[in-house]
Amino acid sequence: DTAVSQTPKYLVTQMGNDKSIKCEQNLGHDTMYWYKQDSKKFLKIMFSYNNKELIINETVPNRFSPKSPDKAHLNLHINSLELGDSAVYFCASSPAGDLWYEQYFGPGTRLTVT
Amino acid sequence: QQPVQSPQAVILREGEDAVINCSSSKALYSVHWYRQKHGEAPIFLMILLKGGEQKGHDKISASFNEKKQQSSLYLTASQLSYSGTYFCGTEVGTASKLTFGTGTRLQVTL
């Protein structure tokens, strides 16, 4: 009965590789997000989708590309990984309506680039 | 520019009170508060909206000074379970992005 799930939980890879992180929510929420939390715990939004439509696209390198095949899924593909991409990536979702403000975060994916 | 939180860290004994502050340089529509325990995901605590409306979980209280673009989170009679990093998140408009603050690490000890 996991609300927001991410796979994988840990990802260790070498510079230059391409990798993907998957996110799924079973809450029926309309909006999904990707956040990056760096080693200093700074939590920064990257992307947001509402009903499969991109609504927030922060200043992130073009190597990062989100894809939302349906309302319940938001995946993150990263090309040509760099050392600075090492971080914990959180997926989150939020509902429409009266509770629009509450974001539910997934468990995070710790990406280590060597 | 991200909101600035103070203090950066605080250590409390169980039962003591604490105040965490969040300050923004921008006019705000809302302030959100989240708590993140070590190695876990952030958890929503409450939202304070321009105009005075507040929504959130019980036992958590906060204030929002719209003129100063500041918010404070009040933790009273702290429990061990309150330990974690607290983040404020600010919005400058409706349905806009959430910009998280610098974080405040809270540790409650026996």
Backbone of each chain as ProteinMPNN parsed JSONL, in Angstrom:
{"seq_chain_A": "DTAVSQTPKYLVTQMGNDKSIKCEQNLGHDTMYWYKQDSKKFLKIMFSYNNKELIINETVPNRFSPKSPDKAHLNLHINSLELGDSAVYFCASSPAGDLWYEQYFGPGTRLTVT", "coords_chain_A": {"N_chain_A": [[0.814, -1.199, 0.0], [2.042, 1.16, -0.63], [2.443, 4.668, -0.981], [3.871, 6.662, -2.562], [6.264, 5.524, -4.616], [9.641, 4.728, -5.458], [12.09, 3.645, -7.766], [15.414, 2.803, -8.697], [16.321, 2.33, -5.18], [18.917, 2.81, -4.469], [21.604, 3.878, -6.489], [24.465, 3.373, -8.161], [26.893, 4.502, -10.293], [29.028, 5.079, -13.153], [30.743, 8.003, -14.335], [29.49, 9.554, -17.255], [27.715, 7.616, -17.973], [24.261, 6.662, -18.755], [21.234, 6.898, -17.002], [18.114, 5.884, -15.436], [15.44, 6.851, -13.276], [12.609, 5.668, -11.661], [9.248, 6.565, -10.841], [6.278, 6.095, -9.054], [2.928, 6.725, -8.133], [0.179, 5.855, -6.087], [-1.943, 7.288, -5.227], [-3.771, 8.667, -6.609], [-3.259, 11.25, -7.297], [-2.947, 14.436, -9.003], [-0.715, 15.942, -9.618], [2.786, 15.724, -10.007], [6.236, 15.628, -8.927], [9.779, 16.234, -9.271], [12.512, 16.377, -7.119], [15.758, 17.489, -6.121], [18.107, 16.655, -3.705], [20.933, 17.805, -2.308], [24.291, 17.202, -0.997], [24.433, 18.941, 1.103], [21.953, 18.98, 2.07], [20.217, 20.629, 0.789], [17.174, 21.162, -0.671], [15.796, 21.075, -3.771], [13.523, 21.996, -6.303], [13.019, 20.359, -9.421], [11.424, 19.532, -11.64], [7.912, 19.637, -12.527], [4.864, 18.01, -13.072], [1.539, 18.129, -14.253], [-1.177, 16.2, -14.601], [0.145, 14.791, -16.698], [1.231, 16.881, -18.069], [3.89, 19.127, -18.497], [4.635, 21.523, -16.093], [6.324, 22.926, -14.439], [9.622, 23.711, -14.988], [12.592, 23.792, -13.987], [15.802, 25.469, -13.946], [17.67, 23.272, -15.067], [20.27, 21.079, -16.235], [20.154, 20.069, -19.699], [20.569, 17.427, -19.843], [18.973, 16.146, -18.127], [15.9, 14.616, -18.305], [12.534, 14.524, -17.89], [9.765, 12.227, -17.905], [6.374, 11.562, -18.326], [4.378, 9.036, -18.543], [1.785, 8.46, -17.808], [-0.757, 9.666, -15.511], [-0.032, 8.625, -13.068], [2.633, 8.072, -13.041], [5.989, 9.237, -13.089], [8.928, 9.576, -14.564], [12.511, 9.885, -14.471], [15.099, 10.606, -16.558], [18.562, 10.511, -16.985], [21.197, 11.7, -18.806], [24.622, 11.159, -19.744], [26.038, 11.181, -17.177], [27.389, 13.134, -14.486], [29.848, 13.938, -11.948], [28.779, 15.845, -10.229], [26.132, 15.277, -10.224], [25.557, 13.561, -8.288], [23.478, 12.84, -5.642], [20.48, 12.86, -3.594], [17.499, 11.951, -5.026], [14.225, 12.937, -5.001], [10.925, 11.96, -5.561], [7.678, 13.338, -5.707], [4.187, 13.832, -4.948], [1.04, 15.535, -5.319], [-2.361, 16.308, -4.45], [-5.312, 17.412, -6.266], [-7.758, 19.99, -5.665], [-9.092, 20.617, -2.359], [-6.947, 19.819, -0.756], [-4.608, 20.538, -2.055], [-2.123, 21.487, -1.349], [-0.525, 19.723, 0.062], [2.272, 17.86, -0.214], [3.342, 14.626, -1.017], [6.073, 12.733, -0.423], [8.291, 10.455, -2.056], [10.478, 7.66, -1.097], [12.988, 8.336, -1.911], [15.879, 8.305, -4.07], [19.129, 7.42, -3.932], [21.695, 8.607, -5.679], [24.865, 7.897, -6.803], [27.649, 9.011, -8.39], [30.549, 7.922, -9.845]], "CA_chain_A": [[0.0, 0.0, 0.0], [2.959, 2.3, -0.691], [1.808, 5.801, -1.616], [4.771, 7.104, -3.617], [7.405, 4.605, -4.639], [10.712, 5.043, -6.406], [13.081, 2.597, -8.018], [15.868, 2.024, -7.534], [16.575, 3.09, -3.969], [20.314, 3.209, -4.586], [22.103, 3.787, -7.859], [25.881, 3.725, -8.245], [27.244, 4.404, -11.702], [30.219, 5.827, -13.53], [30.584, 9.2, -15.164], [29.253, 9.346, -18.673], [26.607, 6.667, -18.2], [22.878, 7.138, -18.77], [20.441, 6.128, -16.049], [16.743, 6.332, -15.215], [14.797, 6.627, -11.987], [11.17, 5.576, -11.885], [8.392, 6.969, -9.73], [4.864, 5.762, -9.217], [2.079, 7.041, -6.981], [-1.128, 5.203, -6.14], [-2.837, 8.14, -4.446], [-4.718, 9.337, -7.496], [-2.915, 12.668, -7.372], [-2.827, 14.993, -10.347], [0.559, 16.621, -9.823], [3.97, 15.012, -9.552], [7.421, 16.473, -8.903], [11.115, 15.716, -8.983], [13.374, 17.243, -6.34], [17.129, 17.043, -5.903], [18.653, 17.068, -2.412], [22.384, 17.63, -2.391], [24.986, 16.744, 0.219], [24.178, 19.911, 2.169], [20.533, 18.831, 2.39], [19.43, 21.633, 0.086], [16.127, 20.5, -1.437], [15.452, 21.994, -4.856], [12.633, 21.419, -7.297], [13.55, 20.243, -10.771], [10.315, 19.48, -12.595], [6.593, 19.301, -12.03], [3.885, 17.643, -14.093], [0.139, 18.067, -13.852], [-1.895, 15.392, -15.586], [1.085, 14.467, -17.778], [1.714, 18.087, -18.734], [4.979, 19.788, -17.786], [4.236, 22.854, -15.649], [7.498, 23.572, -13.859], [10.867, 23.202, -15.546], [13.62, 24.656, -13.436], [17.039, 25.551, -14.712], [18.51, 22.078, -14.891], [20.902, 20.736, -17.509], [19.349, 19.318, -20.675], [20.836, 15.998, -19.671], [17.869, 15.617, -17.324], [14.645, 14.661, -19.045], [11.424, 13.82, -17.247], [8.724, 11.699, -18.792], [5.194, 11.128, -17.597], [3.551, 8.233, -19.448], [0.413, 8.615, -17.35], [-0.854, 10.525, -14.337], [0.506, 7.968, -11.881], [4.061, 7.808, -13.203], [6.879, 10.302, -13.542], [10.273, 9.028, -14.586], [13.59, 10.849, -14.698], [16.227, 10.03, -17.277], [19.727, 11.386, -16.917], [22.233, 11.343, -19.769], [26.013, 11.603, -19.534], [26.122, 11.521, -15.758], [28.573, 13.841, -13.994], [30.067, 13.792, -10.5], [27.887, 16.767, -9.531], [24.762, 14.764, -10.213], [25.407, 12.75, -7.078], [22.5, 13.471, -4.746], [19.274, 12.059, -3.396], [16.421, 12.464, -5.86], [12.919, 12.62, -4.445], [9.7, 12.153, -6.315], [6.584, 13.712, -4.824], [2.917, 14.067, -5.627], [0.059, 16.288, -4.535], [-3.704, 16.168, -5.036], [-6.047, 18.608, -6.658], [-8.821, 20.275, -4.717], [-8.858, 21.279, -1.078], [-5.671, 19.429, -0.159], [-3.622, 20.733, -3.108], [-0.85, 21.976, -0.823], [0.254, 18.706, 0.763], [3.075, 17.022, -1.088], [3.752, 13.342, -0.472], [7.366, 12.394, -1.005], [8.745, 9.078, -2.113], [11.588, 7.368, -0.183], [14.246, 8.876, -2.43], [16.866, 7.471, -4.772], [20.466, 7.965, -3.72], [22.523, 8.431, -6.873], [26.295, 8.149, -6.606], [28.386, 8.96, -9.649], [31.997, 7.774, -9.555]], "C_chain_A": [[0.86, 1.265, 0.0], [2.325, 3.439, -1.472], [2.614, 6.291, -2.813], [6.003, 6.209, -3.561], [8.392, 5.014, -5.722], [11.604, 3.828, -6.568], [14.147, 3.127, -8.953], [16.036, 2.913, -6.305], [18.009, 3.622, -3.953], [20.765, 2.983, -6.027], [23.535, 4.282, -7.866], [26.311, 3.497, -9.686], [28.457, 5.268, -11.995], [29.858, 7.045, -14.361], [30.38, 8.821, -16.622], [28.113, 8.384, -18.982], [25.261, 7.381, -18.235], [22.069, 6.261, -17.819], [19.038, 6.714, -15.918], [16.286, 5.997, -13.808], [13.29, 6.646, -12.235], [10.402, 5.98, -10.631], [6.951, 6.625, -10.048], [4.116, 6.171, -7.959], [0.701, 6.409, -7.186], [-2.175, 5.983, -5.35], [-3.89, 8.822, -5.307], [-4.454, 10.825, -7.64], [-2.716, 13.127, -8.812], [-1.439, 15.543, -10.648], [1.703, 15.801, -9.247], [5.205, 15.882, -9.747], [8.693, 15.63, -8.827], [11.889, 16.787, -8.239], [14.761, 16.63, -6.264], [17.578, 17.561, -4.534], [20.146, 16.77, -2.408], [22.976, 17.267, -1.029], [24.798, 17.697, 1.396], [22.702, 19.937, 2.562], [19.657, 19.891, 1.729], [18.467, 20.925, -0.861], [15.613, 21.459, -2.504], [14.579, 21.314, -5.892], [13.306, 21.406, -8.666], [12.424, 20.371, -11.794], [9.006, 19.239, -11.848], [5.684, 19.03, -13.211], [2.488, 17.655, -13.48], [-0.626, 17.341, -14.937], [-1.093, 15.192, -16.875], [1.62, 15.698, -18.503], [2.786, 18.765, -17.883], [4.565, 21.201, -17.411], [5.362, 23.613, -14.976], [8.739, 22.9, -14.437], [11.959, 24.153, -15.103], [14.877, 24.622, -14.292], [17.923, 24.362, -14.38], [19.128, 21.747, -16.241], [19.982, 19.913, -18.399], [19.564, 17.82, -20.575], [19.73, 15.325, -18.841], [16.584, 15.731, -18.13], [13.587, 13.842, -18.312], [10.461, 13.292, -18.295], [7.573, 11.191, -17.939], [4.28, 10.356, -18.532], [2.066, 8.268, -19.09], [0.428, 9.374, -16.034], [-0.18, 9.927, -13.107], [2.015, 7.754, -11.93], [4.816, 9.043, -13.678], [8.3, 9.778, -13.418], [11.281, 10.126, -14.882], [14.756, 10.145, -15.365], [17.377, 11.03, -17.267], [20.789, 10.865, -17.875], [23.596, 11.84, -19.302], [26.242, 12.068, -18.108], [27.452, 12.148, -15.38], [28.668, 13.681, -12.485], [29.08, 14.656, -9.712], [26.433, 16.326, -9.503], [24.506, 13.888, -8.993], [24.538, 13.493, -6.067], [21.428, 12.447, -4.433], [18.16, 12.722, -4.197], [15.089, 11.969, -5.288], [11.831, 12.896, -5.47], [8.615, 12.521, -5.303], [5.313, 13.868, -5.648], [2.001, 14.863, -4.721], [-1.29, 16.217, -5.233], [-4.214, 17.494, -5.571], [-7.079, 18.885, -5.567], [-8.339, 20.878, -3.422], [-7.5, 20.972, -0.461], [-4.515, 19.601, -1.137], [-2.219, 20.973, -2.591], [0.046, 20.877, -0.259], [0.972, 17.796, -0.221], [3.509, 15.762, -0.343], [5.03, 12.921, -1.191], [7.602, 10.888, -1.021], [9.964, 8.888, -1.219], [12.936, 7.889, -0.671], [15.091, 7.83, -3.141], [18.229, 8.123, -4.587], [21.341, 7.602, -4.91], [23.963, 8.814, -6.555], [27.005, 7.964, -7.94], [29.88, 8.931, -9.342], [32.836, 8.016, -10.815]], "O_chain_A": [[0.472, 2.297, 0.547], [1.728, 3.204, -2.523], [2.113, 6.333, -3.936], [6.696, 6.162, -2.545], [8.02, 5.569, -6.756], [11.838, 3.079, -5.619], [13.828, 3.832, -9.91], [15.9, 4.133, -6.402], [18.275, 4.731, -3.487], [20.358, 2.025, -6.684], [23.799, 5.457, -7.612], [26.111, 2.412, -10.233], [28.86, 6.09, -11.172], [28.808, 7.101, -15.001], [31.009, 7.901, -17.145], [27.608, 8.34, -20.104], [25.13, 8.529, -17.812], [22.201, 5.037, -17.825], [18.802, 7.878, -16.241], [16.692, 4.99, -13.227], [12.768, 7.522, -12.925], [10.856, 5.761, -9.508], [6.471, 6.837, -11.162], [4.613, 5.986, -6.848], [0.14, 6.422, -8.281], [-3.159, 5.421, -4.869], [-4.795, 9.478, -4.79], [-5.334, 11.577, -8.06], [-2.373, 12.348, -9.702], [-1.033, 15.602, -11.809], [1.606, 15.257, -8.147], [5.231, 16.758, -10.612], [8.68, 14.482, -8.383], [11.93, 17.946, -8.652], [14.922, 15.411, -6.334], [17.448, 18.748, -4.238], [20.56, 15.614, -2.495], [22.257, 17.055, -0.052], [24.981, 17.309, 2.55], [22.264, 20.819, 3.301], [18.483, 20.032, 2.074], [18.89, 20.18, -1.745], [15.066, 22.517, -2.192], [14.858, 20.191, -6.311], [14.057, 22.315, -9.019], [12.473, 21.211, -12.693], [8.977, 18.725, -10.73], [5.728, 19.731, -14.222], [2.29, 17.242, -12.337], [-0.711, 17.818, -16.068], [-1.593, 15.397, -17.981], [2.386, 15.566, -19.458], [2.601, 18.952, -16.681], [4.19, 21.995, -18.275], [5.342, 24.844, -14.952], [8.884, 21.679, -14.382], [12.222, 25.173, -15.74], [14.986, 23.842, -15.238], [18.805, 24.439, -13.525], [18.57, 22.096, -17.28], [19.14, 19.157, -17.913], [18.816, 17.038, -21.161], [19.578, 14.104, -18.855], [16.222, 16.817, -18.585], [13.726, 12.631, -18.138], [10.352, 13.82, -19.402], [7.777, 10.48, -16.954], [3.481, 10.961, -19.246], [1.203, 8.125, -19.955], [1.492, 9.689, -15.502], [0.203, 10.662, -12.197], [2.607, 7.298, -10.951], [4.353, 9.787, -14.543], [8.808, 9.563, -12.318], [10.948, 11.158, -15.466], [15.331, 9.207, -14.812], [17.193, 12.223, -17.506], [21.227, 9.72, -17.764], [23.698, 12.817, -18.56], [26.601, 13.222, -17.87], [28.505, 11.753, -15.879], [27.69, 13.331, -11.824], [28.602, 14.248, -8.654], [25.603, 16.939, -8.832], [23.366, 13.522, -8.709], [24.831, 14.628, -5.691], [21.454, 11.321, -4.93], [17.912, 13.919, -4.055], [14.861, 10.772, -5.119], [11.827, 13.924, -6.147], [8.644, 12.054, -4.164], [5.354, 14.016, -6.869], [2.166, 14.864, -3.501], [-1.36, 16.083, -6.454], [-3.618, 18.549, -5.353], [-7.243, 18.083, -4.647], [-7.316, 21.561, -3.378], [-6.962, 21.791, 0.284], [-3.529, 18.869, -1.049], [-1.239, 20.707, -3.286], [1.252, 21.078, -0.116], [0.338, 17.051, -0.968], [3.976, 15.819, 0.795], [5.053, 12.774, -2.413], [7.172, 10.158, -0.128], [10.445, 9.859, -0.634], [13.914, 7.882, 0.077], [15.021, 6.636, -2.846], [18.452, 9.248, -5.035], [21.682, 6.437, -5.118], [24.235, 9.922, -6.093], [26.962, 6.889, -8.537], [30.403, 9.813, -8.661], [34.063, 7.935, -10.764]]}, "seq_chain_B": "QQPVQSPQAVILREGEDAVINCSSSKALYSVHWYRQKHGEAPIFLMILLKGGEQKGHDKISASFNEKKQQSSLYLTASQLSYSGTYFCGTEVGTASKLTFGTGTRLQVTL", "coords_chain_B": {"N_chain_B": [[16.056, 32.87, -5.046], [16.735, 31.142, -2.082], [14.738, 30.73, 0.894], [15.834, 31.807, 4.152], [16.676, 30.057, 7.018], [16.553, 30.019, 10.596], [17.363, 28.916, 13.898], [20.383, 27.336, 12.546], [20.852, 24.907, 13.639], [19.671, 23.129, 16.495], [19.668, 21.945, 19.817], [17.693, 20.198, 22.007], [16.317, 19.373, 25.232], [14.108, 16.777, 26.098], [10.773, 17.841, 26.36], [11.32, 20.55, 26.37], [10.927, 23.762, 24.698], [10.94, 25.073, 21.334], [11.715, 27.407, 18.728], [11.538, 27.852, 15.298], [12.679, 29.748, 12.651], [11.829, 31.327, 9.528], [12.766, 33.116, 6.757], [12.082, 35.234, 4.043], [13.068, 36.96, 1.041], [11.243, 37.718, -0.732], [7.874, 38.691, -1.653], [5.345, 36.783, -0.282], [3.038, 34.121, -0.995], [2.359, 31.835, 0.332], [3.494, 29.78, 3.075], [5.08, 26.765, 3.704], [5.624, 24.017, 5.889], [7.881, 21.396, 6.524], [9.074, 18.269, 7.808], [11.982, 16.329, 8.005], [13.251, 13.271, 8.701], [16.349, 11.639, 9.418], [17.643, 10.087, 6.591], [15.162, 9.655, 5.542], [12.059, 10.489, 3.826], [10.844, 13.86, 3.31], [8.188, 15.094, 5.361], [4.981, 16.466, 5.297], [3.952, 19.183, 7.358], [2.504, 21.627, 7.914], [0.657, 24.361, 6.397], [0.732, 27.831, 5.813], [-1.21, 30.455, 4.807], [-1.383, 33.425, 2.856], [-3.312, 35.951, 4.208], [-4.127, 34.646, 6.403], [-5.116, 32.042, 6.73], [-4.66, 28.715, 7.922], [-3.493, 25.405, 7.64], [-3.093, 22.101, 8.687], [-1.348, 19.521, 10.542], [-2.362, 18.383, 13.797], [-1.102, 19.591, 16.957], [0.968, 21.04, 15.999], [2.13, 24.3, 15.636], [2.244, 27.517, 14.104], [3.32, 30.692, 12.769], [2.72, 33.448, 10.515], [4.087, 36.208, 9.25], [3.055, 38.446, 7.159], [3.841, 40.957, 6.309], [6.528, 41.139, 6.897], [7.461, 38.959, 5.569], [8.013, 36.581, 6.889], [8.093, 33.515, 8.716], [7.326, 31.493, 11.543], [7.902, 28.496, 13.261], [6.534, 26.731, 15.887], [7.549, 24.629, 18.365], [6.421, 22.894, 20.951], [6.849, 21.524, 24.225], [8.697, 19.437, 23.533], [9.285, 16.249, 21.975], [11.065, 13.134, 21.709], [10.567, 12.18, 19.197], [10.375, 14.429, 17.649], [12.761, 15.055, 16.587], [14.852, 15.848, 13.828], [15.26, 17.295, 10.536], [14.028, 20.432, 9.822], [12.209, 22.026, 7.324], [11.282, 25.013, 5.745], [9.072, 25.931, 3.153], [8.49, 28.067, 0.475], [6.034, 29.871, -1.382], [5.458, 32.078, -4.073], [3.247, 32.686, -5.452], [-0.046, 31.544, -6.465], [-0.237, 28.093, -7.149], [2.429, 27.968, -7.769], [5.957, 27.197, -7.818], [7.502, 25.425, -5.101], [9.842, 26.707, -2.985], [12.388, 25.602, -1.101], [13.727, 26.185, 2.184], [16.859, 26.756, 3.952], [17.032, 24.891, 5.937], [16.695, 23.51, 9.261], [18.289, 21.82, 11.729], [17.086, 19.774, 14.181], [17.557, 18.381, 17.321], [16.394, 16.272, 19.755], [16.94, 15.368, 23.025], [17.182, 13.027, 25.794]], "CA_chain_B": [[16.846, 32.82, -3.827], [16.022, 30.317, -1.129], [14.488, 31.321, 2.21], [16.869, 31.552, 5.147], [16.132, 29.578, 8.279], [17.382, 30.135, 11.794], [18.798, 28.645, 13.823], [20.775, 26.242, 11.652], [20.733, 23.679, 14.415], [19.3, 23.325, 17.89], [19.567, 20.73, 20.627], [16.738, 20.38, 23.107], [15.984, 18.233, 26.068], [12.692, 16.421, 25.99], [9.914, 18.714, 27.148], [11.635, 21.957, 26.126], [10.292, 24.381, 23.542], [11.846, 25.644, 20.337], [11.125, 28.191, 17.653], [12.326, 27.842, 14.07], [12.278, 30.887, 11.837], [12.017, 31.24, 8.081], [12.684, 34.479, 6.252], [12.211, 35.335, 2.59], [13.253, 38.31, 0.507], [10.178, 37.944, -1.703], [6.502, 38.694, -1.158], [4.933, 35.381, -0.269], [1.638, 33.711, -1.015], [2.191, 30.826, 1.369], [4.672, 29.145, 3.668], [4.843, 25.367, 4.05], [6.633, 23.442, 6.784], [8.108, 19.954, 6.397], [10.107, 17.673, 8.668], [12.663, 15.189, 7.386], [14.126, 12.496, 9.575], [17.564, 11.193, 8.737], [17.481, 8.974, 5.669], [13.763, 9.467, 5.156], [11.464, 11.53, 2.986], [10.185, 14.956, 4.027], [6.777, 14.893, 5.685], [4.26, 17.736, 5.425], [3.47, 19.535, 8.692], [1.434, 22.594, 7.821], [0.749, 25.456, 5.453], [0.168, 29.109, 6.245], [-1.528, 31.184, 3.588], [-1.606, 34.868, 2.91], [-4.686, 36.188, 4.628], [-4.297, 34.107, 7.742], [-5.573, 30.659, 6.82], [-3.651, 27.714, 8.235], [-3.964, 24.021, 7.571], [-2.014, 21.178, 8.976], [-1.557, 18.507, 11.536], [-2.525, 18.848, 15.177], [0.067, 19.708, 17.811], [1.968, 21.894, 15.363], [1.645, 25.672, 15.496], [3.163, 28.385, 13.39], [2.803, 32.02, 12.457], [3.162, 33.981, 9.233], [4.057, 37.662, 9.222], [3.032, 38.753, 5.721], [4.555, 42.208, 6.033], [7.972, 40.881, 6.985], [7.756, 37.735, 4.807], [8.649, 35.669, 7.835], [7.249, 32.529, 9.371], [7.965, 30.803, 12.66], [7.313, 27.22, 13.658], [6.654, 26.591, 17.335], [7.545, 23.252, 18.848], [6.299, 22.968, 22.405], [6.951, 20.25, 24.955], [9.284, 18.578, 22.497], [9.424, 14.81, 22.21], [12.183, 12.555, 20.955], [10.121, 11.997, 17.811], [10.454, 15.694, 16.928], [14.097, 15.187, 16.008], [14.903, 15.805, 12.37], [15.543, 18.575, 9.902], [12.805, 21.134, 9.463], [12.334, 22.895, 6.161], [10.155, 25.81, 5.289], [8.973, 26.05, 1.709], [7.716, 29.27, 0.196], [5.435, 30.085, -2.7], [5.238, 33.5, -4.323], [1.956, 32.835, -6.104], [-0.82, 30.311, -6.463], [0.235, 27.027, -8.051], [3.815, 28.184, -8.18], [6.856, 26.2, -7.267], [7.87, 25.509, -3.702], [11.277, 26.908, -2.79], [12.679, 25.203, 0.265], [14.721, 26.944, 2.921], [18.172, 26.187, 4.226], [16.878, 23.778, 6.874], [17.084, 23.614, 10.669], [18.427, 20.488, 12.315], [16.632, 19.738, 15.579], [17.816, 17.133, 18.033], [15.8, 16.222, 21.091], [17.6, 14.344, 23.826], [16.543, 12.715, 27.081]], "C_chain_B": [[16.063, 32.084, -2.743], [15.817, 31.05, 0.193], [15.603, 30.935, 3.185], [16.209, 31.143, 6.451], [17.119, 29.805, 9.403], [16.65, 29.526, 12.975], [19.105, 27.54, 12.807], [20.607, 24.909, 12.345], [20.377, 24.026, 15.85], [19.189, 21.97, 18.575], [18.676, 21.028, 21.82], [16.722, 19.151, 23.99], [14.492, 17.992, 25.94], [11.858, 17.316, 26.912], [10.17, 20.191, 26.944], [10.953, 22.445, 24.842], [11.343, 24.924, 22.583], [11.049, 26.434, 19.31], [12.074, 28.159, 16.459], [11.782, 28.931, 13.159], [12.63, 30.707, 10.37], [11.806, 32.635, 7.52], [12.938, 34.508, 4.754], [12.392, 36.781, 2.169], [12.143, 38.672, -0.476], [8.816, 38.001, -1.017], [5.935, 37.293, -1.325], [3.429, 35.215, -0.34], [1.384, 32.695, 0.105], [3.538, 30.351, 1.879], [4.273, 27.734, 4.075], [5.95, 24.923, 4.996], [6.67, 21.933, 6.626], [9.158, 19.514, 7.405], [10.673, 16.447, 7.953], [13.557, 14.508, 8.407], [15.271, 11.927, 8.747], [17.289, 9.974, 7.863], [16.061, 8.727, 5.202], [13.282, 10.613, 4.269], [10.902, 12.654, 3.842], [8.706, 14.661, 4.218], [6.134, 16.263, 5.896], [3.777, 17.939, 6.855], [2.301, 20.511, 8.61], [1.714, 23.63, 6.758], [0.097, 26.69, 6.068], [-0.003, 29.959, 4.994], [-1.658, 32.667, 3.861], [-3.076, 35.102, 3.23], [-5.016, 35.518, 5.942], [-4.722, 32.651, 7.837], [-4.402, 29.718, 7.08], [-4.281, 26.334, 8.134], [-2.798, 23.117, 7.894], [-2.382, 20.198, 10.053], [-1.694, 19.133, 12.925], [-1.182, 18.892, 15.882], [1.2, 20.517, 17.174], [1.366, 23.294, 15.25], [2.708, 26.525, 14.836], [2.499, 29.725, 13.152], [3.391, 32.482, 11.141], [2.983, 35.494, 9.266], [4.18, 38.09, 7.763], [3.826, 40.011, 5.392], [6.063, 41.996, 6.026], [8.395, 39.663, 6.178], [8.505, 36.732, 5.688], [7.615, 34.705, 8.411], [8.036, 31.888, 10.494], [7.182, 29.547, 12.985], [7.581, 27.013, 15.131], [6.523, 25.124, 17.723], [7.535, 23.294, 20.365], [6.328, 21.575, 23.016], [7.525, 19.169, 24.048], [9.412, 17.121, 22.955], [10.583, 14.301, 21.364], [11.834, 12.441, 19.472], [10.173, 13.287, 16.993], [11.817, 15.877, 16.242], [14.054, 15.04, 14.495], [15.298, 17.167, 11.835], [14.235, 19.193, 9.438], [13.082, 22.084, 8.307], [11.086, 23.751, 6.017], [10.212, 25.837, 3.768], [8.082, 27.224, 1.409], [7.202, 29.287, -1.231], [5.192, 31.573, -2.872], [3.908, 33.751, -5.023], [1.204, 31.528, -6.042], [-0.275, 29.348, -7.508], [1.646, 27.283, -8.568], [4.708, 27.167, -7.475], [7.143, 26.493, -5.804], [9.388, 25.632, -3.627], [11.588, 26.632, -1.341], [13.813, 26.022, 0.862], [15.97, 26.131, 3.205], [18.134, 25.049, 5.244], [17.357, 24.094, 8.275], [17.12, 22.217, 11.252], [18.069, 20.557, 13.794], [16.928, 18.374, 16.17], [17.239, 17.229, 19.433], [16.434, 15.065, 21.847], [16.845, 14.118, 25.126], [17.055, 13.628, 28.163]], "O_chain_B": [[14.886, 32.362, -2.512], [16.63, 31.894, 0.57], [16.226, 29.882, 3.057], [15.29, 31.808, 6.929], [18.335, 29.79, 9.211], [15.424, 29.614, 13.045], [18.198, 26.895, 12.281], [20.264, 23.906, 11.719], [20.739, 25.089, 16.353], [18.693, 20.995, 18.009], [18.892, 21.998, 22.547], [17.062, 18.047, 23.566], [13.718, 18.919, 25.698], [12.193, 17.518, 28.079], [9.329, 21.015, 27.304], [10.476, 21.657, 24.025], [12.48, 25.196, 22.969], [9.874, 26.165, 19.06], [13.27, 28.411, 16.601], [10.577, 29.021, 12.926], [13.595, 30.028, 10.02], [10.78, 33.265, 7.779], [13.881, 33.893, 4.257], [11.936, 37.704, 2.843], [12.1, 39.789, -0.991], [8.626, 37.433, 0.058], [6.04, 36.696, -2.396], [2.659, 36.03, 0.169], [0.329, 32.702, 0.739], [4.569, 30.495, 1.22], [3.243, 27.537, 4.718], [7.081, 25.403, 4.909], [5.632, 21.272, 6.597], [10.023, 20.295, 7.802], [9.937, 15.644, 7.379], [14.506, 15.106, 8.914], [15.16, 11.76, 7.532], [16.769, 8.961, 8.332], [15.778, 7.723, 4.549], [14.01, 11.57, 4.005], [10.52, 12.422, 4.99], [8.058, 14.063, 3.36], [6.685, 17.114, 6.595], [3.265, 17.016, 7.49], [1.233, 20.255, 9.167], [2.838, 23.77, 6.277], [-0.93, 26.611, 6.741], [0.938, 30.155, 4.225], [-2.0, 33.091, 4.965], [-3.964, 34.526, 2.602], [-6.061, 35.785, 6.536], [-4.692, 32.076, 8.926], [-3.309, 29.892, 6.54], [-5.441, 26.128, 8.493], [-1.673, 23.331, 7.443], [-3.544, 20.053, 10.432], [-1.217, 20.237, 13.189], [-0.222, 18.274, 15.423], [2.273, 20.654, 17.762], [0.224, 23.45, 14.818], [3.907, 26.289, 14.987], [1.287, 29.878, 13.309], [4.424, 31.982, 10.698], [1.859, 35.995, 9.306], [5.275, 38.095, 7.2], [4.417, 40.114, 4.317], [6.781, 42.607, 5.235], [9.587, 39.363, 6.11], [9.494, 36.126, 5.273], [6.439, 35.034, 8.567], [9.257, 31.753, 10.416], [5.951, 29.544, 12.981], [8.724, 27.106, 15.578], [5.517, 24.474, 17.441], [8.521, 23.682, 20.991], [5.895, 20.594, 22.412], [6.909, 18.125, 23.831], [9.616, 16.821, 24.131], [11.02, 14.962, 20.422], [12.697, 12.588, 18.606], [10.029, 13.245, 15.771], [11.981, 16.768, 15.408], [13.316, 14.216, 13.955], [15.629, 18.077, 12.595], [13.439, 18.555, 8.749], [14.055, 22.838, 8.313], [9.966, 23.259, 6.154], [11.29, 25.771, 3.177], [7.024, 27.372, 2.019], [7.845, 28.789, -2.155], [4.771, 32.253, -1.936], [3.488, 34.899, -5.17], [1.752, 30.512, -5.614], [0.099, 29.749, -8.61], [2.004, 26.862, -9.668], [4.25, 26.384, -6.643], [7.044, 27.627, -5.336], [10.121, 24.782, -4.132], [11.115, 27.337, -0.45], [14.718, 26.484, 0.167], [16.117, 24.991, 2.766], [19.116, 24.321, 5.391], [18.309, 24.853, 8.46], [16.11, 21.513, 11.269], [18.676, 21.307, 14.558], [16.59, 17.343, 15.589], [17.554, 18.145, 20.193], [16.461, 13.931, 21.369], [15.984, 14.91, 25.509], [16.633, 13.517, 29.314]]}, "name": "protein", "num_of_chains": 2, "seq": "DTAVSQTPKYLVTQMGNDKSIKCEQNLGHDTMYWYKQDSKKFLKIMFSYNNKELIINETVPNRFSPKSPDKAHLNLHINSLELGDSAVYFCASSPAGDLWYEQYFGPGTRLTVTQQPVQSPQAVILREGEDAVINCSSSKALYSVHWYRQKHGEAPIFLMILLKGGEQKGHDKISASFNEKKQQSSLYLTASQLSYSGTYFCGTEVGTASKLTFGTGTRLQVTL"}
